[in-house]
Amino acid sequence: MPATDIAPDPYDIYLIHRVFRREFPRLAGDIASALAAGDSGRSAALVDHWALLDYFLEHHHDGEDLLLWPPLESAAAEDAAVVARMRAEHDELLARLAAARAALAPWTGSGGTLPPADGYADVLDALADHLVSHLDDEEALVVPLVTAHLTAGQWAALGEHGRGGMDPERAFTFLGLILEDADEEERAKFTAEMPPPALEAFRSFGEPAYREYVAVLRG
Protein backbone atom coordinates (compact mmCIF):
# COMPACT_ATOMS: atom_id res chain seq x y z
CA MET A 1 0.00 0.00 0.00
CA PRO A 2 1.46 3.43 -0.90
CA ALA A 3 2.36 5.59 2.08
CA THR A 4 -0.22 8.13 0.93
CA ASP A 5 -2.91 5.47 1.42
CA ILE A 6 -1.90 4.44 4.94
CA ALA A 7 -4.50 5.36 7.54
CA PRO A 8 -3.29 7.79 10.21
CA ASP A 9 -2.69 6.97 13.86
CA PRO A 10 -4.13 10.01 15.66
CA TYR A 11 -2.77 8.99 19.07
CA ASP A 12 -1.10 12.39 19.41
CA ILE A 13 -4.37 14.28 19.51
CA TYR A 14 -5.12 12.60 22.82
CA LEU A 15 -1.75 13.69 24.25
CA ILE A 16 -2.35 17.29 23.17
CA HIS A 17 -5.91 17.28 24.45
CA ARG A 18 -4.65 15.89 27.76
CA VAL A 19 -2.62 19.08 28.25
CA PHE A 20 -5.67 21.28 27.72
CA ARG A 21 -7.87 19.06 29.90
CA ARG A 22 -5.32 19.19 32.72
CA GLU A 23 -4.23 22.82 32.57
CA PHE A 24 -7.26 24.98 31.73
CA PRO A 25 -9.68 23.68 34.41
CA ARG A 26 -7.17 24.24 37.22
CA LEU A 27 -6.14 27.79 36.32
CA ALA A 28 -8.79 29.75 38.21
CA GLY A 29 -8.34 27.75 41.39
CA ASP A 30 -4.55 27.86 41.22
CA ILE A 31 -4.50 31.64 40.68
CA ALA A 32 -6.94 32.18 43.54
CA SER A 33 -4.85 29.95 45.82
CA ALA A 34 -1.63 31.80 44.97
CA LEU A 35 -3.28 35.18 45.54
CA ALA A 36 -4.74 34.08 48.87
CA ALA A 37 -1.31 32.85 49.99
CA GLY A 38 0.34 36.11 48.95
CA ASP A 39 2.62 34.14 46.62
CA SER A 40 3.32 36.86 44.07
CA GLY A 41 5.89 34.81 42.16
CA ARG A 42 3.54 31.90 41.62
CA SER A 43 0.48 34.05 40.85
CA ALA A 44 2.40 36.01 38.20
CA ALA A 45 3.80 32.76 36.77
CA LEU A 46 0.30 31.31 36.53
CA VAL A 47 -0.96 34.31 34.57
CA ASP A 48 2.02 33.98 32.23
CA HIS A 49 1.19 30.27 31.97
CA TRP A 50 -2.35 31.20 30.97
CA ALA A 51 -0.93 33.36 28.17
CA LEU A 52 1.12 30.40 26.92
CA LEU A 53 -1.89 28.08 27.00
CA ASP A 54 -3.92 30.68 25.14
CA TYR A 55 -1.21 30.80 22.47
CA PHE A 56 -0.89 27.00 22.24
CA LEU A 57 -4.65 26.47 21.97
CA GLU A 58 -5.06 29.08 19.26
CA HIS A 59 -2.09 27.63 17.34
CA HIS A 60 -3.59 24.15 17.62
CA HIS A 61 -6.98 25.32 16.38
CA ASP A 62 -5.42 27.33 13.55
CA GLY A 63 -3.86 24.09 12.33
CA GLU A 64 -7.20 22.29 12.42
CA ASP A 65 -8.94 25.14 10.60
CA LEU A 66 -6.28 25.10 7.90
CA LEU A 67 -5.36 21.43 7.54
CA LEU A 68 -8.09 19.28 9.10
CA TRP A 69 -11.54 20.66 8.35
CA PRO A 70 -11.01 21.31 4.59
CA PRO A 71 -9.86 17.74 3.72
CA LEU A 72 -12.60 16.25 5.90
CA GLU A 73 -15.21 18.42 4.18
CA SER A 74 -13.92 17.09 0.86
CA ALA A 75 -13.46 13.43 1.78
CA ALA A 76 -16.40 12.99 4.16
CA ALA A 77 -19.11 15.13 2.58
CA GLU A 78 -21.81 13.03 4.20
CA ASP A 79 -20.48 14.12 7.59
CA ALA A 80 -20.39 17.84 6.79
CA ALA A 81 -22.60 18.57 9.79
CA VAL A 82 -19.86 17.30 12.12
CA VAL A 83 -17.28 19.64 10.62
CA ALA A 84 -19.75 22.53 10.72
CA ARG A 85 -20.30 21.80 14.41
CA MET A 86 -16.55 21.79 15.08
CA ARG A 87 -16.12 25.09 13.25
CA ALA A 88 -18.92 26.63 15.31
CA GLU A 89 -17.34 25.36 18.53
CA HIS A 90 -14.03 26.92 17.47
CA ASP A 91 -15.79 30.25 16.96
CA GLU A 92 -17.35 30.00 20.42
CA LEU A 93 -13.97 29.18 21.93
CA LEU A 94 -12.41 32.23 20.25
CA ALA A 95 -15.05 34.41 21.91
CA ARG A 96 -14.42 32.80 25.30
CA LEU A 97 -10.65 33.15 24.88
CA ALA A 98 -11.13 36.85 24.11
CA ALA A 99 -13.21 37.25 27.27
CA ALA A 100 -10.50 35.52 29.32
CA ARG A 101 -7.80 37.72 27.80
CA ALA A 102 -9.80 40.79 28.77
CA ALA A 103 -10.32 39.51 32.32
CA LEU A 104 -6.60 38.81 32.79
CA ALA A 105 -5.26 41.75 30.77
CA PRO A 106 -4.39 43.87 33.85
CA TRP A 107 -2.13 41.07 35.05
CA THR A 108 -0.66 39.67 31.83
CA GLY A 109 3.07 40.25 31.64
CA SER A 110 3.09 42.13 34.95
CA GLY A 111 5.83 39.96 36.41
CA GLY A 112 5.01 41.19 39.90
CA THR A 113 2.42 41.16 42.67
CA LEU A 114 -1.11 40.65 41.35
CA PRO A 115 -3.84 42.65 43.09
CA PRO A 116 -7.16 40.99 43.99
CA ALA A 117 -9.67 40.92 41.15
CA ASP A 118 -13.27 39.88 40.63
CA GLY A 119 -14.78 37.99 37.73
CA TYR A 120 -11.75 36.24 36.28
CA ALA A 121 -12.57 32.90 37.91
CA ASP A 122 -16.03 32.64 36.35
CA VAL A 123 -14.62 33.54 32.92
CA LEU A 124 -11.80 30.99 33.15
CA ASP A 125 -14.11 28.26 34.45
CA ALA A 126 -16.63 28.88 31.65
CA LEU A 127 -13.84 28.70 29.08
CA ALA A 128 -12.55 25.44 30.56
CA ASP A 129 -16.03 23.87 30.61
CA HIS A 130 -16.64 24.73 26.95
CA LEU A 131 -13.16 23.59 25.95
CA VAL A 132 -13.47 20.19 27.63
CA SER A 133 -16.86 19.68 25.96
CA HIS A 134 -15.30 20.54 22.60
CA LEU A 135 -12.41 18.11 23.16
CA ASP A 136 -14.94 15.40 23.99
CA ASP A 137 -16.72 16.11 20.69
CA GLU A 138 -13.49 16.02 18.69
CA GLU A 139 -12.47 12.69 20.15
CA ALA A 140 -15.90 11.10 19.77
CA LEU A 141 -16.91 12.54 16.39
CA VAL A 142 -13.79 13.67 14.51
CA VAL A 143 -11.20 10.99 15.27
CA PRO A 144 -13.31 8.27 13.59
CA LEU A 145 -13.57 10.47 10.48
CA VAL A 146 -9.81 11.04 10.50
CA THR A 147 -9.00 7.33 10.58
CA ALA A 148 -11.65 6.56 7.94
CA HIS A 149 -11.03 9.33 5.43
CA LEU A 150 -7.57 10.91 5.81
CA THR A 151 -4.12 9.58 4.98
CA ALA A 152 -1.13 9.37 7.27
CA GLY A 153 0.47 12.12 5.18
CA GLN A 154 -2.45 14.47 5.71
CA TRP A 155 -2.37 13.84 9.45
CA ALA A 156 1.40 14.29 9.54
CA ALA A 157 1.01 17.70 7.89
CA LEU A 158 -1.17 18.77 10.81
CA GLY A 159 1.51 17.60 13.24
CA GLU A 160 4.19 19.50 11.32
CA HIS A 161 2.09 22.64 11.57
CA GLY A 162 1.76 22.08 15.31
CA ARG A 163 5.50 21.75 15.78
CA GLY A 164 6.31 24.66 13.47
CA GLY A 165 5.79 28.35 13.91
CA MET A 166 6.86 28.45 17.56
CA ASP A 167 10.04 29.82 19.02
CA PRO A 168 12.10 27.01 20.64
CA GLU A 169 11.42 28.09 24.22
CA ARG A 170 7.66 27.96 23.75
CA ALA A 171 7.88 24.73 21.80
CA PHE A 172 9.93 23.09 24.55
CA THR A 173 7.46 24.24 27.18
CA PHE A 174 4.56 22.71 25.29
CA LEU A 175 6.56 19.54 24.71
CA GLY A 176 7.15 19.34 28.44
CA LEU A 177 3.43 19.76 29.06
CA ILE A 178 2.64 17.00 26.55
CA LEU A 179 5.13 14.56 28.06
CA GLU A 180 4.38 15.37 31.70
CA ASP A 181 1.75 12.63 32.04
CA ALA A 182 2.86 10.46 29.10
CA ASP A 183 3.69 6.83 29.75
CA GLU A 184 6.82 5.27 28.28
CA GLU A 185 5.12 4.10 25.08
CA GLU A 186 3.49 7.49 24.44
CA ARG A 187 6.75 9.31 25.11
CA ALA A 188 8.66 7.02 22.75
CA LYS A 189 6.12 7.41 19.92
CA PHE A 190 5.90 11.18 20.24
CA THR A 191 9.62 11.88 20.51
CA ALA A 192 10.38 9.49 17.62
CA GLU A 193 8.71 12.01 15.31
CA MET A 194 11.02 14.83 16.40
CA PRO A 195 14.20 15.77 14.47
CA PRO A 196 17.18 14.32 16.40
CA PRO A 197 18.82 17.75 17.03
CA ALA A 198 15.57 19.11 18.49
CA LEU A 199 15.15 16.04 20.71
CA GLU A 200 18.73 16.33 21.95
CA ALA A 201 18.24 20.03 22.70
CA PHE A 202 15.05 19.24 24.62
CA ARG A 203 16.76 16.56 26.69
CA SER A 204 19.80 18.73 27.39
CA PHE A 205 18.18 22.12 28.01
CA GLY A 206 14.43 22.10 27.49
CA GLU A 207 13.46 19.34 29.89
CA PRO A 208 15.47 20.66 32.88
CA ALA A 209 14.04 24.14 32.23
CA TYR A 210 10.55 22.67 32.07
CA ARG A 211 10.98 20.95 35.43
CA GLU A 212 11.85 24.31 36.99
CA TYR A 213 8.93 25.97 35.20
CA VAL A 214 6.35 23.44 36.32
CA ALA A 215 7.65 23.38 39.91
CA VAL A 216 6.68 27.04 40.24
CA LEU A 217 3.27 26.44 38.67
CA ARG A 218 2.39 23.53 40.94
CA GLY A 219 3.52 25.41 44.03
Contacts in CASP RR format, 6 or more apart in sequence:
PFRMAT RR
TARGET T0000
AUTHOR 0000-0000-0000
METHOD contacts of the structure
MODEL  1
MPATDIAPDPYDIYLIHRVFRREFPRLAGDIASALAAGDSGRSAALVDHW
ALLDYFLEHHHDGEDLLLWPPLESAAAEDAAVVARMRAEHDELLARLAAA
RAALAPWTGSGGTLPPADGYADVLDALADHLVSHLDDEEALVVPLVTAHL
TAGQWAALGEHGRGGMDPERAFTFLGLILEDADEEERAKFTAEMPPPALE
AFRSFGEPAYREYVAVLRG
3 152 0 8 1.000
3 153 0 8 1.000
4 151 0 8 1.000
4 152 0 8 1.000
4 153 0 8 1.000
5 151 0 8 1.000
6 151 0 8 1.000
6 152 0 8 1.000
6 153 0 8 1.000
7 147 0 8 1.000
7 148 0 8 1.000
7 150 0 8 1.000
7 151 0 8 1.000
7 152 0 8 1.000
8 146 0 8 1.000
8 147 0 8 1.000
8 150 0 8 1.000
8 151 0 8 1.000
8 152 0 8 1.000
8 153 0 8 1.000
8 154 0 8 1.000
8 155 0 8 1.000
8 156 0 8 1.000
9 152 0 8 1.000
9 155 0 8 1.000
10 143 0 8 1.000
10 146 0 8 1.000
10 147 0 8 1.000
10 155 0 8 1.000
11 186 0 8 1.000
11 189 0 8 1.000
12 159 0 8 1.000
12 189 0 8 1.000
12 190 0 8 1.000
13 138 0 8 1.000
13 139 0 8 1.000
13 143 0 8 1.000
14 139 0 8 1.000
15 178 0 8 1.000
15 182 0 8 1.000
15 186 0 8 1.000
15 190 0 8 1.000
16 60 0 8 1.000
16 178 0 8 1.000
17 135 0 8 1.000
17 138 0 8 1.000
17 139 0 8 1.000
18 178 0 8 1.000
18 181 0 8 1.000
19 56 0 8 1.000
19 174 0 8 1.000
19 177 0 8 1.000
19 178 0 8 1.000
19 180 0 8 1.000
20 53 0 8 1.000
20 57 0 8 1.000
20 131 0 8 1.000
20 132 0 8 1.000
20 135 0 8 1.000
21 132 0 8 1.000
21 135 0 8 1.000
22 180 0 8 1.000
22 181 0 8 1.000
23 49 0 8 1.000
23 53 0 8 1.000
23 177 0 8 1.000
24 53 0 8 1.000
24 124 0 8 1.000
24 127 0 8 1.000
24 128 0 8 1.000
24 131 0 8 1.000
24 132 0 8 1.000
25 125 0 8 1.000
25 128 0 8 1.000
25 129 0 8 1.000
25 132 0 8 1.000
27 46 0 8 1.000
27 49 0 8 1.000
27 50 0 8 1.000
27 53 0 8 1.000
27 124 0 8 1.000
27 128 0 8 1.000
28 120 0 8 1.000
28 121 0 8 1.000
28 124 0 8 1.000
28 125 0 8 1.000
28 128 0 8 1.000
29 121 0 8 1.000
30 46 0 8 1.000
30 217 0 8 1.000
31 43 0 8 1.000
31 46 0 8 1.000
31 47 0 8 1.000
31 50 0 8 1.000
31 114 0 8 1.000
31 120 0 8 1.000
31 121 0 8 1.000
31 124 0 8 1.000
32 121 0 8 1.000
34 41 0 8 1.000
34 42 0 8 1.000
34 43 0 8 1.000
34 46 0 8 1.000
34 219 0 8 1.000
35 43 0 8 1.000
35 114 0 8 1.000
35 116 0 8 1.000
38 113 0 8 1.000
39 219 0 8 1.000
40 112 0 8 1.000
40 113 0 8 1.000
40 114 0 8 1.000
41 111 0 8 1.000
41 112 0 8 1.000
41 216 0 8 1.000
42 216 0 8 1.000
42 217 0 8 1.000
42 219 0 8 1.000
43 113 0 8 1.000
43 114 0 8 1.000
44 107 0 8 1.000
44 109 0 8 1.000
44 110 0 8 1.000
44 111 0 8 1.000
44 112 0 8 1.000
44 113 0 8 1.000
44 114 0 8 1.000
45 216 0 8 1.000
45 217 0 8 1.000
46 217 0 8 1.000
47 104 0 8 1.000
47 107 0 8 1.000
47 108 0 8 1.000
47 109 0 8 1.000
47 110 0 8 1.000
47 114 0 8 1.000
48 108 0 8 1.000
48 109 0 8 1.000
48 111 0 8 1.000
49 217 0 8 1.000
50 100 0 8 1.000
50 104 0 8 1.000
50 108 0 8 1.000
50 124 0 8 1.000
51 104 0 8 1.000
51 108 0 8 1.000
51 109 0 8 1.000
52 170 0 8 1.000
52 173 0 8 1.000
52 174 0 8 1.000
54 97 0 8 1.000
54 100 0 8 1.000
54 101 0 8 1.000
55 170 0 8 1.000
56 170 0 8 1.000
56 174 0 8 1.000
56 177 0 8 1.000
57 93 0 8 1.000
57 97 0 8 1.000
57 131 0 8 1.000
58 94 0 8 1.000
58 97 0 8 1.000
59 162 0 8 1.000
59 165 0 8 1.000
59 166 0 8 1.000
60 162 0 8 1.000
61 90 0 8 1.000
61 93 0 8 1.000
61 94 0 8 1.000
62 161 0 8 1.000
63 158 0 8 1.000
63 161 0 8 1.000
63 162 0 8 1.000
64 86 0 8 1.000
64 90 0 8 1.000
64 158 0 8 1.000
65 87 0 8 1.000
65 90 0 8 1.000
66 161 0 8 1.000
67 154 0 8 1.000
67 157 0 8 1.000
67 158 0 8 1.000
67 161 0 8 1.000
68 142 0 8 1.000
68 146 0 8 1.000
68 158 0 8 1.000
69 83 0 8 1.000
69 86 0 8 1.000
69 87 0 8 1.000
71 149 0 8 1.000
71 150 0 8 1.000
71 154 0 8 1.000
72 79 0 8 1.000
72 82 0 8 1.000
72 83 0 8 1.000
72 142 0 8 1.000
72 145 0 8 1.000
72 146 0 8 1.000
72 149 0 8 1.000
72 150 0 8 1.000
73 80 0 8 1.000
73 83 0 8 1.000
75 149 0 8 1.000
75 150 0 8 1.000
76 82 0 8 1.000
76 83 0 8 1.000
76 145 0 8 1.000
76 148 0 8 1.000
76 149 0 8 1.000
79 145 0 8 1.000
82 141 0 8 1.000
82 142 0 8 1.000
82 145 0 8 1.000
85 137 0 8 1.000
85 141 0 8 1.000
86 134 0 8 1.000
86 137 0 8 1.000
86 138 0 8 1.000
86 141 0 8 1.000
86 142 0 8 1.000
89 130 0 8 1.000
89 133 0 8 1.000
89 134 0 8 1.000
89 137 0 8 1.000
90 134 0 8 1.000
92 130 0 8 1.000
93 127 0 8 1.000
93 130 0 8 1.000
93 131 0 8 1.000
93 134 0 8 1.000
96 123 0 8 1.000
96 126 0 8 1.000
96 127 0 8 1.000
96 130 0 8 1.000
96 131 0 8 1.000
97 127 0 8 1.000
99 123 0 8 1.000
99 126 0 8 1.000
99 127 0 8 1.000
100 120 0 8 1.000
100 123 0 8 1.000
100 124 0 8 1.000
100 127 0 8 1.000
101 108 0 8 1.000
103 117 0 8 1.000
103 119 0 8 1.000
103 120 0 8 1.000
103 123 0 8 1.000
103 124 0 8 1.000
104 120 0 8 1.000
106 115 0 8 1.000
106 117 0 8 1.000
107 114 0 8 1.000
107 117 0 8 1.000
146 155 0 8 1.000
163 171 0 8 1.000
163 194 0 8 1.000
164 171 0 8 1.000
166 174 0 8 1.000
168 201 0 8 1.000
169 209 0 8 1.000
172 201 0 8 1.000
172 202 0 8 1.000
172 205 0 8 1.000
172 206 0 8 1.000
172 207 0 8 1.000
172 209 0 8 1.000
172 210 0 8 1.000
173 210 0 8 1.000
173 213 0 8 1.000
175 202 0 8 1.000
175 206 0 8 1.000
175 210 0 8 1.000
176 202 0 8 1.000
176 206 0 8 1.000
176 207 0 8 1.000
176 210 0 8 1.000
176 214 0 8 1.000
177 210 0 8 1.000
178 190 0 8 1.000
179 186 0 8 1.000
179 187 0 8 1.000
179 190 0 8 1.000
179 191 0 8 1.000
180 214 0 8 1.000
182 190 0 8 1.000
191 199 0 8 1.000
194 202 0 8 1.000
END
